[in-house]
Amino acid sequence: MTKSEPNLQPETVAASHGVAKDTAFHAVVPPIYLSSTYAFNGFNNPGSYDYGRSGNPTRNMLGDALAELEGGAGAVVTSSGMSAVDLLLGQLTSSDVIIAPHDCYGGTYRLLKARAGKGHFTVKFLDMGNLAELSNVLDAGASLVLVETPSNPLMRVVDIQAIARLAKKAGALTAVDNTFLSPALQTPLKLGADYVIHSTTKYLNGHSDVVGGAVIAADLEKVEGLRTWATVIGVIGSPMDSWMTLRGLRTLFPRILRQQETAGRLAEWLSQQKSVAVVHYPGLRSHPGHRLASKQQRGFGAMLSFELAGGTKAVEAFLQELKLFTFAESLGGVESLIVHPATMTHVDMTSKEKLVAGISDGLLRISVGLEHPEDLLSDLKRAAAVLS
Ligand SMILES: *Cc1c(COP(=O)(O)O)cnc(C)c1O
């Protein structure tokens, strides 16, 4: 891995990693290397790259930038967030136990259940906010603790440092899915985690035009383990996607900072509406994770959810009126999106599972984009007006 100059601020890393490094033509923007194969220097003498599955200069440039932003020893860029999770799971054996959040991302939940069902490992789902229970489960033996904070869609916040400490004491590793905040707002490796996972589809690329993922590890040995396994199974990100994600990454900081500012305003407004039963946003003082989020995050992020008091009927009427918020899955792009978790992201859950997870029929989740806050507010106001 190539390191850029030490001691740069993360904003600078995002904006400048790989810029003006082209030795062939002094291109300011890093060139994209599409080649699947590389000529050997001579007999039994490969160059720094030999074949595109094991390494690609464009993909590696993105990986190095992400590793630097997260404070890791290296990163592996994958074809999706799910393949990033699966790459990490591939480090486990059938005798291993994973502890995962009961309210983790739906795709992760499905993957963990499916692989456990095939005997690849054992999985135990629990509420990571309950450290005493986690401690008990860890005592029974575990290899990996998977963490998501803030959670989807209720924005619950759990203590990364405390979890990583407990895990370490029990001989388990900790992996944090940092998709919802990005390294601009949270750096789990600095809080003691061993791995960070990303769906780069979201904030890192930020323009809703790439599906990709990454795993970053704190130490080099683990990076090598991931790199080898990624080459074995071939879950690599494409050069084009990597190049586009690197381009998106340039503006990560200004995007997410502006988006979270707008999110804070929308959350405040929503929390004052009679038609809204509850708003889940860690930036609100009323949010149960507010203090912890203030301590462990550098900002409250641009994701929030809220429950319409009128249930499904209210949701339908509300969505009908929205013009700026697009009714679509995913998050982290420049455009504001709204989803109905019960029928979209969490549709695979049974009614009972949804009830336990707190996903009611009136719940809506929004990903706040870069539109002017007043325009977004007007959109919400118009929609809310039909509810009263
Ligand atoms: C979207 C998402 C994933 C899955 O990523 P894909 O790029 O869609 O495969 C995993 N974790 C979280 C928290 C996500 O939001």
The ligand as a Tripos MOL2 file, in Angstrom:
@<TRIPOS>MOLECULE
LIG
   15    15     1     0     0
SMALL
NO_CHARGES

@<TRIPOS>ATOM
      1 C1        -26.7100   -0.6270    2.0060 C.3       1 LIG1
      2 C2        -26.0850   -1.2190    3.2210 C.ar      1 LIG1
      3 C3        -25.3900   -2.4300    3.1760 C.ar      1 LIG1
      4 C4        -25.3150   -3.2540    1.9060 C.3       1 LIG1
      5 O1        -24.6150   -2.6010    0.9240 O.3       1 LIG1
      6 P1        -24.8520   -2.8360   -0.6760 P.3       1 LIG1
      7 O2        -23.8630   -1.9020   -1.2640 O.co2     1 LIG1
      8 O3        -26.2660   -2.4890   -0.9490 O.co2     1 LIG1
      9 O4        -24.5490   -4.2580   -0.9460 O.co2     1 LIG1
     10 C5        -24.8060   -2.8980    4.3360 C.ar      1 LIG1
     11 N1        -24.8910   -2.2140    5.5010 N.ar      1 LIG1
     12 C6        -25.5620   -1.0440    5.5910 C.ar      1 LIG1
     13 C7        -25.6360   -0.3410    6.9040 C.3       1 LIG1
     14 C8        -26.1780   -0.5040    4.4600 C.ar      1 LIG1
     15 O5        -26.8480    0.6430    4.5560 O.3       1 LIG1
@<TRIPOS>BOND
     1     1     2 1
     2     2     3 ar
     3     2    14 ar
     4     3     4 1
     5     3    10 ar
     6     4     5 1
     7     5     6 1
     8     6     7 2
     9     6     8 1
    10     6     9 1
    11    10    11 ar
    12    11    12 ar
    13    12    13 1
    14    12    14 ar
    15    14    15 1
@<TRIPOS>SUBSTRUCTURE
     1 LIG1         1 GROUP 0 **** ****
